[in-house]
Amino acid sequence: MNTAEIAEMQKTYLIPTYAPELALVKGSGTRVWDAEGNEYLDFLAGIAVLNVGHCHPAVVSAIQEQTATLMHVSNLYFNEKQPLLAKKLSSLAGGGKCFFCNSGAEANEGLIKLARLWGSAKGKYEVVTMKNSFHGRTLATLTATGQEKVQKGFYPLPEGFVYAEFNNLESVKNAVTEKTAAVLVEAVQGEGGILPANPDFLIGLRKLCDEQGALLLFDEVQSGIGRTGKWFGFQNYDVQPDAFSLAKALGNGFPIGAIVAAPKVADVFQPGNHATTFGGTPLACAAALAVLDTIEKENLLENARTLGALLLSKLQKIADQYDWIECARGTGLMVGLVLNDSALPLQKLLQKKGLLTLATAVRVLRMLPPLTITTADVEKAAALIAEACAELDTP
Ligand SMILES: *Cc1c(COP(=O)(O)O)cnc(C)c1O
């Protein structure tokens, strides 16, 4: 089918929650191809999912092998891949235990339930979250999300959520009470427009939570698995969470989410408290093990740091040339070019030129390339962005 045929069929049979324009049919590494055979440099990576690139051979063969051996057993039985993956994540996180699920929203939902169960004996149930955050689309997680646009029309929302300003410690102090079970935060707000947390803010949150007897939770769904040049975004700061969530890149396209809970709260959930049928299947865990192994073997954390810095400096040079571009910002390969106005025209022009990016929070051009990109990829992307900006500057 060509793009027009796919679009027509989608219009008839899909609930219109999305509005795509491009039909992608094949991917390899940092490149994807559309139904007409056009090639794109993928600086979006399925929204921070394909951290080791499209169809990485190690992930493909791990999935193929596991598919032919054992795909699913349910959590009524052991499957060795699950503790193996949990052990690996625990060692990367500096300790703790894991619970596996299927998506970012589900992982955050689990964090919220964990905080409530932990707090229930002490009368603590409120979760303080940040304005401009994003935590998912289930009822609890869209309520945790501090953005009215995702909540509109879905009232009444679940109770027990309180909002504070991101990077404003005073605001969180004012929101925390004896009823606060947890503070939930992103190390770098992704959907919010690539806004890194200030070190003082996160260090202050850790101290505040310790003083108030509340849990500090991190949503690492987008910033985790090497995206920021560390395994987890909070590792760019001198801060350790009580629990955090993962999803997106954990399976590099195979759906899997996780909660990683520090020893303090690792045994809060007991049999019967929380569960999910597909959580931690041998297949999902095999995919995730291959992803983590690949990031280590290919030294991708370092690649994310060095090429992230290169991309950022090239974007900053472009930003300096135009008064309608405010700045470039980001951490590792979580990078945004901040315009004064909507970034959508730039996103669309870049797509025409063969570079996939995403306009986020209206005026931020968000880039989340695979951690496997090369210097040549960064140079090509920067050249295309420079070219597109020059064209937009002279309409
Ligand atoms: C994408 C995202 C989620 C939601 O994950 P889903 O898998 O879409 O449910 C939650 N938090 C953050 C920070 C995200 O980027």
PDBQT file of the ligand as one rigid body, heavy atoms in Angstrom, charges set to zero:
ROOT
HETATM    1  C1  LIG A 401       6.096   8.689  27.267  1.00  0.00    +0.000 C 
HETATM    2  C2  LIG A 401       6.097   9.045  28.684  1.00  0.00    +0.000 A 
HETATM    3  C3  LIG A 401       5.188   8.480  29.595  1.00  0.00    +0.000 A 
HETATM    4  C4  LIG A 401       4.065   7.577  29.153  1.00  0.00    +0.000 C 
HETATM    5  O1  LIG A 401       4.534   6.375  28.634  1.00  0.00    +0.000 OA
HETATM    6  P1  LIG A 401       3.535   5.446  27.787  1.00  0.00    +0.000 P 
HETATM    7  O2  LIG A 401       4.372   4.232  27.482  1.00  0.00    +0.000 OA
HETATM    8  O3  LIG A 401       3.131   6.223  26.587  1.00  0.00    +0.000 OA
HETATM    9  O4  LIG A 401       2.388   5.135  28.661  1.00  0.00    +0.000 OA
HETATM   10  C5  LIG A 401       5.307   8.806  30.932  1.00  0.00    +0.000 A 
HETATM   11  N1  LIG A 401       6.256   9.648  31.354  1.00  0.00    +0.000 NA
HETATM   12  C6  LIG A 401       7.146  10.206  30.533  1.00  0.00    +0.000 A 
HETATM   13  C7  LIG A 401       8.203  11.118  31.071  1.00  0.00    +0.000 C 
HETATM   14  C8  LIG A 401       7.093   9.936  29.172  1.00  0.00    +0.000 A 
HETATM   15  O5  LIG A 401       7.956  10.522  28.332  1.00  0.00    +0.000 OA
ENDROOT
TORSDOF 0
